[in-house]
Amino acid sequence: MSTEHSKKAALFNKDREKTTWHDQTFWSVRMKHDDVAHQLPEWEALREHASNIKKHTITHLADYLETFTSNLESRGVIVHWAKDADEFNAIVYGILKSHGVRKMVKSKSMLTEECEMNPYLEARGIDVVETDLGERIIQLLGQRPSHIVMPAIHLKREEVGRMFEEKGISHEKGNYDPTYLTRCARHHLREEFMNAEAGMTGCNFGVAKTGDIVVCTNEGNADMTTSMPKLHIVSMGIEKLIPDYASLAVFQRLLCRCGTGQPTTTYTSHFRQARPGAEMHVVLVDNGRSDTLANPEHWESLKCIRCGACMNTCPVYRRSGGYSYSYFIPGPIGVNLGMLHDARKYAGNVSACSLCLSCDNVCPAEVVPGSQIYVWRQMLNSIGKADPMKEVMSMGMKVLFDSPMLYQTALKFAPFINRVPEQLTKIGSLNPWGIGHAMPEFAKKSFHQLWKQGKVK
Amino acid sequence: MEKKEFLDRLRANTREQYDMPDMNINGITYPDTVKQFVEMTQTVGGNVIEAQETDDLNALIRRAYPEAKVIASHLPGIKADRNPDTVDEACALNGTDVGIVRGEIGVAENACVWVPQTMKEKAVCFISENLVIILNRNQLVDNMHQAYERIKMTDYGFGTFISGPSKTADIEQSLVMGAQAARSVTVILVG
């Protein structure tokens, strides 16, 4: 009965202190989101606009992509079209190889995680250096992100500090102060920025009308990544496109307020062409997005702007951590994106939802990830991923509720269950619902009986 | 993949099409835009100096960063040791204590300042340990909607909104100023 997610969540919860810290940390981000949202009377109008702009753009995507790419090409930017992860990786490697690149700095891009680009390039001799502090930390630890905006949030300062000592990034033994460790990383990464022959960024928004690649960071690492090397490669999922600056204003205002509860990211950078003497490439990636577009029930997942608000608010994510999910994007949106990517492979995540729908209410683009998870659950049986025990129970309940006589009889005898020793109901393998729950007491008389006896007033 | 094949697939998979919404959004406005901008800049970890007409900008910068040894700027009238217009490579700007650039628009709601690239090496905006942005106080707007109506891109094709210093909270959500780019930002309001 336990899904892959619930098994891993149980492991995560063994460290009670860390689980509590994780839960509270994300709840505080959620509260910061509320504070900044409440400062804007137009907040709900922004969300509605964001949703409608995305619905419009996604359903006119080919037209907007033509405008966008002809704008980029008119300024000498080289545009590539990748239908899937393999093509994306091959294109990026091709660009790097033709420029003799050995080291590439890069700022955060969930798309490159999706395509598993780093291992692909590393296997071909390219040194890929993540420059977002959190990403760099987990890269050095050989881990993957546990959150899309705060990738190293699952780590404590001691774990980071000890690794920095081992790697020779920090020199004061036992100094685990976050300010000190951040300074050490700054020095370490400064060298990498100076020596890299190429820089890669993701893309938060592509503006069709002007041909801008917009990248938002707090650290300024996307700007450092593109200011020194002579080659800038942009990895961009096609759903990142928006029509114009008026639309961009809406999304710029929502993104960071939703993601971290700040009024803006420190840097919102607009790239229209290569810097003097340099070269710029944009690799546009489909990788299943066109299939999602054709999906009548789930196409609106393409509206997602990857802010992470749904994770921050999710009671299941907060208490189970990013690694409990089998897809590389965790939380409510990750459950959905995983199912879109490969429903059989990632079906174990759809249990990671209490259907509280808090995510539906915070999502800036009104993707309604929680309601979407409910829809996914309805198809589990059709792909052979429904829980057999629940299936048997559902069939049993159907028989019971379809027959009034059987139901009445069962109700009459239900109070006998009160005599079953509580311990027997706690055998987890027989009754997983018994874990952490007290057995409810059946009333001696049912509501039905009381009603008939005129005792209900 | 060929562009045509890529786009054909998208067109074939598009179902119902939706119209663009009307874009009349009443963005927040403030009774005192300058005051809001100053307060918000401080909130995001930046400093503001409101220059008087008689103030000498070089003296103001010197007073704000008395220990600075290497100053980089391409702005006329600003005393600098390095010029991002004439350095051979962006890397030559590494080790700059204070970079000085001009901002074109300031946004009160979030302290963003639009800094379009007007110099050969934009690195000066990020690589400097400390960044000074000179901004005309008449160029302040209330919100991003107004800002995006006004911004103009230069021929360099790059511009960025900067709101306070580079920061990170990637270690235990503990806020640290000065991640990879400027450790401090001072906006000097002139005019």
Interface residues (C-beta under 8 A of the other chain):
Chain A: T25 S28 V29 Q39 L40 P41 E42 A45 L46 E48 H49 N52 I53 K55 H56 T59 H60 L61 A62 L65 E66 T69 R75 V79 W81 A82 K83 E87 T131 D132 L133 G134 I137 M150 P151 A152 I153 L155 K156 R157 V160 P178 T179 L181 T182 R183 A185 R186 L189 R190 F193 M194 T210 N218 E219 G220 N221 D223 M224 S227 M228 I238 P243 Y245 A246 S247 L248 A249 V250 Q252 R253 T260 Q262 P263 T264 T265 T266 Y267 T268 S269 H270 F271 R272 Q273 R275 P276 L284 D286 S290 D291 L293 A294 P296 W299
Chain B: M1 E2 K3 E5 F6 L7 D8 R9 L10 R11 N13 T14 R15 E16 Q17 Y18 D19 M20 P21 M23 I25 N26 G27 I28 M40 T43 V44 E89 A90 C91 N94 E109 N110 A111 C112 Q117 K120 E121 K122 A123 C125 F126 I127 N143 M144 H145 A147 Y148 E149 I151 M153 Y156 G157 F158 G159 T160 F161 I162 S163 G164 P165 S166 K167 T168 A169 D170 I171 E172 Q173 S174 V176 G178 A179 Q180 A181 A182
